[in-house]
Amino acid sequence: MLCAEKLTVASTNAPTNGALSLPGTVETVDYQGQAARYFLRLGHAAPGNQHDR
């Protein structure tokens, strides 16, 4: 289980300091007043790639 308060979104070249990291893309940001929801696509496959299904 992933807890949102424990996650960090960082650029590709950001140091991980030993933390587990996954490659991904921020696809959408939904702003809700002072809060924001981030929709991510995780993994190496680019959107629209046949291997992404």
N, C-alpha and C positions, 0 to 999 in steps of 0.2 A: 504494500500500500504506500502511496506517495502522499505526503502531507504538503499542501501548498505553501504553508509558512516556512517549510524547510528547503524550498526550491529557489534557485538563483538562475536568472537568464543572463548570459554573458556573451561577449563577442568570441569569435573563434580563437583568437590569439590570447585570450585572458588566461592568466595562470589558474590552475585548478587547486593548488595547494593540497594535493592528495585526494581530493574529492572525486567521486564517480562523475563522469561527464558523458553526455551523449550529443552527437551532432544533430542539428535540427534547424528549422526555419520558422520564424514567427510569421504566421499566415494572416492573422487578423488580431486587432486590438479593439475591444469593446469597452468604451469608457462609460462608467455608470456613476456620475457625480465624482466623488473623491476616489472611488475605486476603479480598477481596470481589470478586465479579464483578457488573458492572452491565450490565443489558440495556436498551438504549435504542431508542426509535422516533424516527428523525430525519425532519425535514420539517415542513411546516405542517399536514398533514392530521391530524385528530383520530382516535383509535382508533374503528373502527366506521364511519368515513366511507367512502362508496362510492368516492371518488377515491383511497383509500389502497391499492387492490389493484393 
